[in-house]
Amino acid sequence: MVKIMMVAKYPPHKLSELVKTYMSTDKPVYPEFLKKVEHWAAQITGERFKTYAVYECPDDKIIESMTALTKRFAFYASVEGYTFKCELLTGAEAAIRDFLKK
């Protein structure tokens, strides 16, 4: 299984609009194989709220999962000032093993 983290930021004064967008029933649907693992909200950073959402998918579904996540988060980006980025995660031990191989 692979983990993907979505990092999003938005202006605090747009929170109510973002909640309405988040609760919308016409947002893009996630595929069955993509599962949300965790979702955190961080303190305000530089005048914007920040959230972290971690998803998990099978190794052979990375492209499809990142595409689905990008479509969903682009839907949220219809709220002015909302930005996001997608990051592929690896465990620290695996990263160290890969680094030592080089």
N, C-alpha and C positions, 0 to 999 in steps of 0.2 A: 504494500500500500504506500501511496505517496501523499504527502501533505502539501497543501497550497495555502499560503496566507494572503489575505486581502487586507490592505491597509488603506483606510479611507479617512479623509479630513473634510470638515465642513464648518461654515460659520455658525456660531451659537444662535444667532437670530433666525437661522433657517431651520431650526430643530423641528418646529411643529409642521412645517411643509415637508420635511424629510420623513417624519413619522407617517404622514398621510401617504406619501409615495411608497414607503416601506410596507404599509398595510394594504396597498393596492392589490386587487385580484387580477389585474391584467399585466403584471410584471412577468418577464420571461421565466419559464419553469426550468428547474434543475433536472438533469437526468437522474434516473433511479440510483445509479452507481455513485453519485456524488453526495457525500454526507458532511454536514456541518459538525465539527468536533467541539469547537469552543468559539465564543464571541465575547470580546472585552471592549469596554469603553475606557479610554485613558483621560487624564486631565487635559485641560485646555493647553495647547502648545501654539504659541505665536498667534493668538486670537482665533484659533480654530479648535473644535473638538476633534478627537482622533479615535478611531475604532480599529480593532484587529479581529478578523474572523479567520479561523483555521478550518479548512475542509480536507477531506480525505477521499482518495479515489484509487482504483486499481492501477497498477503500473502501466498497463497497456491503454489507459484512458486519459492520459495526461493532457493531450491536445484537446480532446473533446471537453474535458473538465475546465480547462483554462478558457476555452471559447465560451462555454456556458456561463462561467463566472464573469467574464468580461461583458457579456451581453446583459446580465442582471445588474452589474454595477454601473454600466453605461446608462441603464434605465434610471438608477438613482441619481446619476449625474445630470439629469434633467433639472435638478434643483441647483439654482445658481450658486457657484462657489464650492460645490461638491467635487472632490477629486479622489482618485484611487490609483493604487498600483497592485500588481499581482506578483507574488514572490514564491518560487518553488523552494520548499524547505528540505533539509536533510538533517538527520540526527548528528549530534556533535561527534560521536564515536566514528560514524561512517565518514564524516568530513575529515577527521584526523587520519583515518586509514587511507583515504584517497590522497591526502596531502603527502603522507609518508611514502607513497608509491612513486611519487614524482622525483 
